[in-house]
Every structure is written in structure tokens, then in C-alpha cells.
Amino acid sequence: MKHLINMAFFFLLISTTIYGSASSLIYRPVNPSFGGDPGNGSFLLNNAKAQIQFENPDIKNKDLTPLEEFNQRLQRSLLSRMTSVISRSVIGSNGAVHPGTFETTDFIINISDLGDGKMNITTTDKVTGDETSVVIETGF
């Protein structure tokens, strides 16, 4: 009997390997950023958001009144316009950099040409005296 079970197991093993078939492995991306189905985008984003387990301590203004929110947006808009004006006066129509110093109520912005297609932008806070300096390569 034991011999009969071993023979049956042997034939079963052989028959599955003989009749078994394989196909080529095909990669199908899931993420729509890499060619996957666009319908997966919101599913993947929601899964990623669900995995976030921390709160950013730097976010301070979670519960703003409409007036506070309006004031913040107004400040951002004015700063954006000021940045555009300064950018236009620093970079000419031909792309050349025009060094200079610009002063606002809170900041002094000094732009200097370092040569070799580089410029240095130093922003100084008038109240605290803190400085931030950035070197930018303007030539390509």
C-alpha cells in the first residue's frame, strides 16, 4: 500500500511538471506617474495621506479668522508684487544683472555681481540684523 501511495505521488508530481506552463513576466506599473492607470492616482494619494502619523509643529495658524486670513493673503500678494518689481529692476531686458541695493521698511536687499555669471543676494533684517546670503549662477 505504501508503495502504491508513493507511485501515485510520483505520477502526480510528474504530471504537474509536464503539463505545467509558464508565461513571460510582464511589468504593469500601478502609479500613474510611471505609466499606470490614471484611475489609481486618487487611491494611491489617499493611502499615502492615511499613513501620515505626525503633525507639523511649524504650522501655527490653523484656526484663522477670515480677517486674519485676508491679511495674510494681502501681505503675500504685496510681497510678491514687490519681488517682481525688484526682479525687473535687477535683471534687464537683455538678461544682464544690474547690481544695487533696495530698501523696504523691514529689509535691506543688496545685489552684487560676483563675475563669472554669478550674483550674490544678501537680505538683511533691519530689526534683528540677521542676514541671509544666496549666490546664484545667472549665466548658462
Stockholm file with secondary structure:
# STOCKHOLM 1.0

chainA/1-140         MKHLINMAFFFLLISTTIYGSASSLIYRPVNPSFGGDPGNGSFLLNNAKAQIQFENPDIKNKDLTPLEEFNQRLQRSLLSRMTSVISRSVIGSNGAVHPGTFETTDFIINISDLGDGKMNITTTDKVTGDETSVVIETGF
#=GR chainA/1-140 SS CHHHHHHHHHHHHHHHHHHCCCCCCCCCCCSGGGTCCTTHHHHHHHHHHHTCCCCCTTCCCSSCCHHHHHHHHHHHHHHHHHHHHHHHHHBCTTSCBCCEEEECSSEEEEEEEEETTEEEEEEEETTTCCEEEEEEECCC
#=GC SS_cons         CHHHHHHHHHHHHHHHHHHCCCCCCCCCCCSGGGTCCTTHHHHHHHHHHHTCCCCCTTCCCSSCCHHHHHHHHHHHHHHHHHHHHHHHHHBCTTSCBCCEEEECSSEEEEEEEEETTEEEEEEEETTTCCEEEEEEECCC
//
